[in-house]
Amino acid sequence: MDRLVLLTTNDCHLCVEARSAMRRVAQRSGVSWREVDVATDPKLAREYGDRLPVILLDGVEHGYWTVEEDRLLTDLADPPGPRRPW
């Protein structure tokens, strides 16, 4: 499983900004990320569609609308594993 996943959709100006932030986080941390368009998955669209973009860390929601880069970098320093929802 990828540690970092960015949930997005088309025509989302915040998603464009989040992609840039995720690239910076990946460059600084060495951790790769992947993007998932919620429009390809009805379940994801129902769950997250009104709060995009959403950042998932180790399968748990880390934040939405903006990438809190410093907090994400700090949390990435912890080993992968089960996380409590924020």
A tleap script that builds the chain and sets N, CA, C and O, in Angstrom:
source leaprc.protein.ff14SB
mol = sequence {
  NMET ASP ARG LEU VAL LEU LEU THR THR ASN
  ASP CYS HIE LEU CYS VAL GLU ALA ARG SER
  ALA MET ARG ARG VAL ALA GLN ARG SER GLY
  VAL SER TRP ARG GLU VAL ASP VAL ALA THR
  ASP PRO LYS LEU ALA ARG GLU TYR GLY ASP
  ARG LEU PRO VAL ILE LEU LEU ASP GLY VAL
  GLU HIE GLY TYR TRP THR VAL GLU GLU ASP
  ARG LEU LEU THR ASP LEU ALA ASP PRO PRO
  GLY PRO ARG ARG PRO CTRP
}
set mol.1.N position { 0.851 -1.180 0.000 }
set mol.1.CA position { 0.000 0.000 0.000 }
set mol.1.C position { 0.897 1.244 0.000 }
set mol.1.O position { 1.912 1.294 0.695 }
set mol.2.N position { 0.506 2.230 -0.782 }
set mol.2.CA position { 1.214 3.506 -0.791 }
set mol.2.C position { 0.946 4.242 0.509 }
set mol.2.O position { -0.186 4.265 0.993 }
set mol.3.N position { 1.969 4.833 1.067 }
set mol.3.CA position { 1.785 5.605 2.308 }
set mol.3.C position { 0.960 6.854 2.062 }
set mol.3.O position { 0.146 7.237 2.902 }
set mol.4.N position { 1.163 7.489 0.923 }
set mol.4.CA position { 0.474 8.742 0.621 }
set mol.4.C position { -0.422 8.592 -0.600 }
set mol.4.O position { 0.009 8.127 -1.655 }
set mol.5.N position { -1.667 8.993 -0.435 }
set mol.5.CA position { -2.621 9.000 -1.539 }
set mol.5.C position { -3.324 10.345 -1.526 }
set mol.5.O position { -3.748 10.830 -0.476 }
set mol.6.N position { -3.441 10.939 -2.701 }
set mol.6.CA position { -4.159 12.201 -2.864 }
set mol.6.C position { -5.433 11.910 -3.645 }
set mol.6.O position { -5.377 11.494 -4.802 }
set mol.7.N position { -6.573 12.128 -3.013 }
set mol.7.CA position { -7.863 11.953 -3.672 }
set mol.7.C position { -8.250 13.273 -4.327 }
set mol.7.O position { -8.260 14.320 -3.679 }
set mol.8.N position { -8.567 13.213 -5.614 }
set mol.8.CA position { -8.870 14.420 -6.385 }
set mol.8.C position { -10.057 14.157 -7.302 }
set mol.8.O position { -10.665 13.087 -7.283 }
set mol.9.N position { -10.361 15.168 -8.103 }
set mol.9.CA position { -11.321 15.028 -9.184 }
set mol.9.C position { -11.021 16.091 -10.230 }
set mol.9.O position { -10.203 16.983 -10.005 }
set mol.10.N position { -11.678 15.992 -11.361 }
set mol.10.CA position { -11.468 16.967 -12.442 }
set mol.10.C position { -12.014 18.338 -12.058 }
set mol.10.O position { -12.919 18.456 -11.232 }
set mol.11.N position { -11.448 19.361 -12.673 }
set mol.11.CA position { -11.922 20.737 -12.489 }
set mol.11.C position { -11.929 21.163 -11.027 }
set mol.11.O position { -12.891 21.769 -10.555 }
set mol.12.N position { -10.861 20.847 -10.318 }
set mol.12.CA position { -10.737 21.159 -8.896 }
set mol.12.C position { -9.483 22.015 -8.713 }
set mol.12.O position { -8.365 21.502 -8.763 }
set mol.13.N position { -9.671 23.321 -8.502 }
set mol.13.CA position { -8.511 24.209 -8.387 }
set mol.13.C position { -7.676 23.892 -7.146 }
set mol.13.O position { -6.455 24.049 -7.180 }
set mol.14.N position { -8.298 23.453 -6.061 }
set mol.14.CA position { -7.541 23.076 -4.870 }
set mol.14.C position { -6.713 21.813 -5.116 }
set mol.14.O position { -5.651 21.633 -4.520 }
set mol.15.N position { -7.203 20.951 -5.991 }
set mol.15.CA position { -6.463 19.734 -6.328 }
set mol.15.C position { -5.161 20.073 -7.044 }
set mol.15.O position { -4.147 19.406 -6.836 }
set mol.16.N position { -5.182 21.091 -7.874 }
set mol.16.CA position { -3.970 21.525 -8.568 }
set mol.16.C position { -2.930 21.978 -7.543 }
set mol.16.O position { -1.762 21.601 -7.637 }
set mol.17.N position { -3.343 22.772 -6.583 }
set mol.17.CA position { -2.438 23.239 -5.534 }
set mol.17.C position { -1.941 22.069 -4.682 }
set mol.17.O position { -0.772 22.030 -4.298 }
set mol.18.N position { -2.828 21.120 -4.389 }
set mol.18.CA position { -2.452 19.963 -3.571 }
set mol.18.C position { -1.414 19.097 -4.289 }
set mol.18.O position { -0.503 18.572 -3.649 }
set mol.19.N position { -1.539 18.943 -5.603 }
set mol.19.CA position { -0.541 18.171 -6.365 }
set mol.19.C position { 0.846 18.790 -6.204 }
set mol.19.O position { 1.829 18.081 -5.988 }
set mol.20.N position { 0.916 20.091 -6.310 }
set mol.20.CA position { 2.209 20.769 -6.147 }
set mol.20.C position { 2.773 20.546 -4.756 }
set mol.20.O position { 3.966 20.289 -4.596 }
set mol.21.N position { 1.913 20.646 -3.750 }
set mol.21.CA position { 2.354 20.427 -2.371 }
set mol.21.C position { 2.820 18.983 -2.174 }
set mol.21.O position { 3.826 18.742 -1.505 }
set mol.22.N position { 2.105 18.037 -2.745 }
set mol.22.CA position { 2.488 16.627 -2.612 }
set mol.22.C position { 3.833 16.371 -3.288 }
set mol.22.O position { 4.634 15.582 -2.787 }
set mol.23.N position { 4.089 17.021 -4.406 }
set mol.23.CA position { 5.402 16.881 -5.063 }
set mol.23.C position { 6.516 17.391 -4.151 }
set mol.23.O position { 7.577 16.774 -4.051 }
set mol.24.N position { 6.267 18.526 -3.485 }
set mol.24.CA position { 7.277 19.062 -2.561 }
set mol.24.C position { 7.507 18.111 -1.383 }
set mol.24.O position { 8.648 17.864 -0.991 }
set mol.25.N position { 6.431 17.589 -0.832 }
set mol.25.CA position { 6.535 16.648 0.294 }
set mol.25.C position { 7.306 15.406 -0.152 }
set mol.25.O position { 8.182 14.930 0.570 }
set mol.26.N position { 6.993 14.889 -1.312 }
set mol.26.CA position { 7.677 13.696 -1.815 }
set mol.26.C position { 9.160 13.964 -2.019 }
set mol.26.O position { 10.001 13.125 -1.694 }
set mol.27.N position { 9.476 15.127 -2.552 }
set mol.27.CA position { 10.878 15.471 -2.791 }
set mol.27.C position { 11.628 15.579 -1.464 }
set mol.27.O position { 12.752 15.089 -1.350 }
set mol.28.N position { 11.031 16.202 -0.479 }
set mol.28.CA position { 11.697 16.398 0.816 }
set mol.28.C position { 11.771 15.109 1.630 }
set mol.28.O position { 12.733 14.899 2.370 }
set mol.29.N position { 10.767 14.250 1.502 }
set mol.29.CA position { 10.703 13.056 2.351 }
set mol.29.C position { 11.247 11.798 1.681 }
set mol.29.O position { 11.639 10.848 2.358 }
set mol.30.N position { 11.268 11.794 0.356 }
set mol.30.CA position { 11.653 10.583 -0.357 }
set mol.30.C position { 10.538 9.554 -0.423 }
set mol.30.O position { 10.763 8.425 -0.859 }
set mol.31.N position { 9.337 9.932 0.004 }
set mol.31.CA position { 8.181 9.034 -0.015 }
set mol.31.C position { 7.337 9.349 -1.250 }
set mol.31.O position { 6.952 10.497 -1.474 }
set mol.32.N position { 7.059 8.329 -2.037 }
set mol.32.CA position { 6.252 8.556 -3.236 }
set mol.32.C position { 4.770 8.652 -2.866 }
set mol.32.O position { 4.365 8.296 -1.759 }
set mol.33.N position { 3.992 9.129 -3.797 }
set mol.33.CA position { 2.557 9.269 -3.593 }
set mol.33.C position { 1.856 8.919 -4.885 }
set mol.33.O position { 2.464 8.895 -5.955 }
set mol.34.N position { 0.572 8.650 -4.773 }
set mol.34.CA position { -0.228 8.418 -5.974 }
set mol.34.C position { -1.524 9.202 -5.856 }
set mol.34.O position { -1.961 9.565 -4.764 }
set mol.35.N position { -2.110 9.445 -6.985 }
set mol.35.CA position { -3.350 10.214 -7.058 }
set mol.35.C position { -4.485 9.308 -7.498 }
set mol.35.O position { -4.319 8.471 -8.385 }
set mol.36.N position { -5.629 9.480 -6.875 }
set mol.36.CA position { -6.828 8.724 -7.238 }
set mol.36.C position { -7.943 9.720 -7.533 }
set mol.36.O position { -8.273 10.560 -6.696 }
set mol.37.N position { -8.519 9.620 -8.726 }
set mol.37.CA position { -9.657 10.455 -9.099 }
set mol.37.C position { -10.916 9.784 -8.558 }
set mol.37.O position { -11.256 8.681 -8.987 }
set mol.38.N position { -11.612 10.429 -7.626 }
set mol.38.CA position { -12.787 9.812 -7.007 }
set mol.38.C position { -13.919 9.584 -8.005 }
set mol.38.O position { -14.831 8.801 -7.743 }
set mol.39.N position { -13.861 10.268 -9.149 }
set mol.39.CA position { -14.901 10.072 -10.157 }
set mol.39.C position { -14.865 8.650 -10.720 }
set mol.39.O position { -15.834 8.205 -11.334 }
set mol.40.N position { -13.757 7.938 -10.517 }
set mol.40.CA position { -13.640 6.565 -11.014 }
set mol.40.C position { -14.179 5.537 -10.024 }
set mol.40.O position { -14.216 4.344 -10.326 }
set mol.41.N position { -14.594 5.989 -8.854 }
set mol.41.CA position { -15.053 5.065 -7.807 }
set mol.41.C position { -16.251 5.682 -7.078 }
set mol.41.O position { -16.078 6.608 -6.286 }
set mol.42.N position { -17.462 5.180 -7.337 }
set mol.42.CA position { -18.659 5.776 -6.727 }
set mol.42.C position { -18.604 5.830 -5.194 }
set mol.42.O position { -19.087 6.788 -4.592 }
set mol.43.N position { -18.025 4.816 -4.569 }
set mol.43.CA position { -17.940 4.811 -3.106 }
set mol.43.C position { -17.065 5.966 -2.617 }
set mol.43.O position { -17.439 6.677 -1.684 }
set mol.44.N position { -15.908 6.153 -3.243 }
set mol.44.CA position { -15.029 7.272 -2.871 }
set mol.44.C position { -15.708 8.606 -3.142 }
set mol.44.O position { -15.603 9.536 -2.343 }
set mol.45.N position { -16.402 8.698 -4.267 }
set mol.45.CA position { -17.090 9.947 -4.613 }
set mol.45.C position { -18.140 10.302 -3.559 }
set mol.45.O position { -18.272 11.467 -3.183 }
set mol.46.N position { -18.879 9.312 -3.087 }
set mol.46.CA position { -19.892 9.575 -2.051 }
set mol.46.C position { -19.233 10.003 -0.740 }
set mol.46.O position { -19.711 10.916 -0.067 }
set mol.47.N position { -18.142 9.343 -0.387 }
set mol.47.CA position { -17.513 9.617 0.901 }
set mol.47.C position { -16.737 10.928 0.922 }
set mol.47.O position { -16.775 11.652 1.917 }
set mol.48.N position { -16.037 11.242 -0.162 }
set mol.48.CA position { -15.114 12.379 -0.146 }
set mol.48.C position { -15.470 13.503 -1.113 }
set mol.48.O position { -14.825 14.551 -1.093 }
set mol.49.N position { -16.469 13.312 -1.948 }
set mol.49.CA position { -16.745 14.219 -3.054 }
set mol.49.C position { -16.905 15.684 -2.715 }
set mol.49.O position { -16.615 16.534 -3.557 }
set mol.50.N position { -17.360 16.017 -1.500 }
set mol.50.CA position { -17.574 17.425 -1.165 }
set mol.50.C position { -16.405 18.039 -0.409 }
set mol.50.O position { -16.488 19.194 0.009 }
set mol.51.N position { -15.309 17.291 -0.221 }
set mol.51.CA position { -14.173 17.812 0.551 }
set mol.51.C position { -12.848 17.656 -0.179 }
set mol.51.O position { -11.808 17.600 0.476 }
set mol.52.N position { -12.839 17.587 -1.447 }
set mol.52.CA position { -11.599 17.331 -2.185 }
set mol.52.C position { -10.744 18.580 -2.302 }
set mol.52.O position { -11.261 19.696 -2.347 }
set mol.53.N position { -9.451 18.389 -2.350 }
set mol.53.CA position { -8.694 17.150 -2.274 }
set mol.53.C position { -8.596 16.630 -0.844 }
set mol.53.O position { -8.733 17.380 0.122 }
set mol.54.N position { -8.355 15.320 -0.736 }
set mol.54.CA position { -8.171 14.665 0.554 }
set mol.54.C position { -6.820 13.964 0.537 }
set mol.54.O position { -6.466 13.309 -0.443 }
set mol.55.N position { -6.076 14.104 1.614 }
set mol.55.CA position { -4.776 13.463 1.754 }
set mol.55.C position { -4.940 12.277 2.698 }
set mol.55.O position { -5.433 12.424 3.816 }
set mol.56.N position { -4.522 11.100 2.235 }
set mol.56.CA position { -4.535 9.900 3.066 }
set mol.56.C position { -3.091 9.520 3.395 }
set mol.56.O position { -2.235 9.485 2.512 }
set mol.57.N position { -2.835 9.242 4.649 }
set mol.57.CA position { -1.527 8.753 5.091 }
set mol.57.C position { -1.754 7.388 5.707 }
set mol.57.O position { -2.496 7.252 6.680 }
set mol.58.N position { -1.117 6.385 5.144 }
set mol.58.CA position { -1.277 5.005 5.610 }
set mol.58.C position { -2.746 4.605 5.671 }
set mol.58.O position { -3.172 3.898 6.584 }
set mol.59.N position { -3.519 5.071 4.678 }
set mol.59.CA position { -4.917 4.687 4.566 }
set mol.59.C position { -5.883 5.446 5.447 }
set mol.59.O position { -7.079 5.151 5.455 }
set mol.60.N position { -5.376 6.431 6.198 }
set mol.60.CA position { -6.215 7.212 7.103 }
set mol.60.C position { -6.203 8.676 6.654 }
set mol.60.O position { -5.162 9.207 6.266 }
set mol.61.N position { -7.354 9.309 6.711 }
set mol.61.CA position { -7.440 10.711 6.312 }
set mol.61.C position { -6.515 11.566 7.170 }
set mol.61.O position { -6.596 11.555 8.398 }
set mol.62.N position { -5.638 12.302 6.503 }
set mol.62.CA position { -4.690 13.187 7.180 }
set mol.62.C position { -5.162 14.635 7.104 }
set mol.62.O position { -4.846 15.444 7.976 }
set mol.63.N position { -5.906 14.952 6.075 }
set mol.63.CA position { -6.415 16.308 5.916 }
set mol.63.C position { -7.182 16.446 4.614 }
set mol.63.O position { -7.213 15.534 3.788 }
set mol.64.N position { -7.801 17.609 4.449 }
set mol.64.CA position { -8.516 17.879 3.208 }
set mol.64.C position { -8.457 19.365 2.901 }
set mol.64.O position { -8.176 20.195 3.766 }
set mol.65.N position { -8.729 19.669 1.652 }
set mol.65.CA position { -8.693 20.997 1.045 }
set mol.65.C position { -7.284 21.543 0.886 }
set mol.65.O position { -6.963 22.063 -0.182 }
set mol.66.N position { -6.432 21.451 1.895 }
set mol.66.CA position { -5.044 21.895 1.755 }
set mol.66.C position { -4.107 20.839 2.341 }
set mol.66.O position { -4.480 20.083 3.237 }
set mol.67.N position { -2.894 20.807 1.817 }
set mol.67.CA position { -1.872 19.903 2.333 }
set mol.67.C position { -1.071 20.671 3.379 }
set mol.67.O position { -0.401 21.652 3.058 }
set mol.68.N position { -1.140 20.230 4.607 }
set mol.68.CA position { -0.335 20.828 5.667 }
set mol.68.C position { 1.042 20.178 5.602 }
set mol.68.O position { 1.308 19.172 6.259 }
set mol.69.N position { 1.909 20.779 4.790 }
set mol.69.CA position { 3.175 20.148 4.446 }
set mol.69.C position { 4.044 19.823 5.654 }
set mol.69.O position { 4.555 18.708 5.757 }
set mol.70.N position { 4.222 20.761 6.560 }
set mol.70.CA position { 5.090 20.505 7.711 }
set mol.70.C position { 4.539 19.387 8.591 }
set mol.70.O position { 5.294 18.527 9.045 }
set mol.71.N position { 3.243 19.393 8.832 }
set mol.71.CA position { 2.633 18.344 9.646 }
set mol.71.C position { 2.733 16.990 8.954 }
set mol.71.O position { 2.989 15.972 9.596 }
set mol.72.N position { 2.528 16.987 7.638 }
set mol.72.CA position { 2.622 15.748 6.878 }
set mol.72.C position { 4.047 15.203 6.909 }
set mol.72.O position { 4.247 13.999 7.073 }
set mol.73.N position { 5.030 16.074 6.753 }
set mol.73.CA position { 6.428 15.637 6.814 }
set mol.73.C position { 6.765 15.068 8.192 }
set mol.73.O position { 7.463 14.060 8.293 }
set mol.74.N position { 6.280 15.701 9.234 }
set mol.74.CA position { 6.508 15.195 10.592 }
set mol.74.C position { 5.889 13.819 10.761 }
set mol.74.O position { 6.521 12.913 11.305 }
set mol.75.N position { 4.659 13.659 10.299 }
set mol.75.CA position { 3.967 12.384 10.449 }
set mol.75.C position { 4.573 11.295 9.572 }
set mol.75.O position { 4.515 10.117 9.927 }
set mol.76.N position { 5.150 11.666 8.435 }
set mol.76.CA position { 5.818 10.689 7.584 }
set mol.76.C position { 7.079 10.131 8.240 }
set mol.76.O position { 7.531 9.042 7.888 }
set mol.77.N position { 7.642 10.863 9.182 }
set mol.77.CA position { 8.842 10.389 9.873 }
set mol.77.C position { 8.535 9.192 10.774 }
set mol.77.O position { 9.435 8.424 11.114 }
set mol.78.N position { 7.263 9.029 11.162 }
set mol.78.CA position { 6.858 7.855 11.935 }
set mol.78.C position { 6.809 6.647 11.016 }
set mol.78.O position { 6.480 6.781 9.837 }
set mol.79.N position { 7.129 5.472 11.535 }
set mol.79.CA position { 7.057 4.276 10.686 }
set mol.79.C position { 5.629 4.008 10.243 }
set mol.79.O position { 4.678 4.369 10.937 }
set mol.80.N position { 5.481 3.372 9.081 }
set mol.80.CA position { 4.136 3.034 8.616 }
set mol.80.C position { 3.455 2.090 9.600 }
set mol.80.O position { 4.106 1.297 10.280 }
set mol.81.N position { 2.160 2.192 9.657 }
set mol.81.CA position { 1.400 1.313 10.535 }
set mol.81.C position { 0.036 1.877 10.793 }
set mol.81.O position { -0.319 2.928 10.257 }
set mol.82.N position { -0.731 1.199 11.601 }
set mol.82.CA position { -2.079 1.692 11.900 }
set mol.82.C position { -2.023 3.079 12.535 }
set mol.82.O position { -1.171 3.366 13.375 }
set mol.83.N position { -2.930 3.906 12.119 }
set mol.83.CA position { -3.011 5.268 12.653 }
set mol.83.C position { -4.421 5.517 13.150 }
set mol.83.O position { -5.398 4.956 12.653 }
set mol.84.N position { -4.484 6.367 14.134 }
set mol.84.CA position { -5.800 6.797 14.601 }
set mol.84.C position { -6.280 7.921 13.699 }
set mol.84.O position { -5.468 8.723 13.238 }
set mol.85.N position { -7.581 7.999 13.434 }
set mol.85.CA position { -8.095 9.147 12.674 }
set mol.85.C position { -7.820 10.435 13.453 }
set mol.85.O position { -7.874 10.444 14.683 }
set mol.86.N position { -7.537 11.478 12.761 }
set mol.86.CA position { -7.182 12.772 13.384 }
set mol.86.C position { -8.405 13.363 13.947 }
set mol.86.O position { -8.357 14.451 14.521 }
savepdb mol mol.pdb
quit
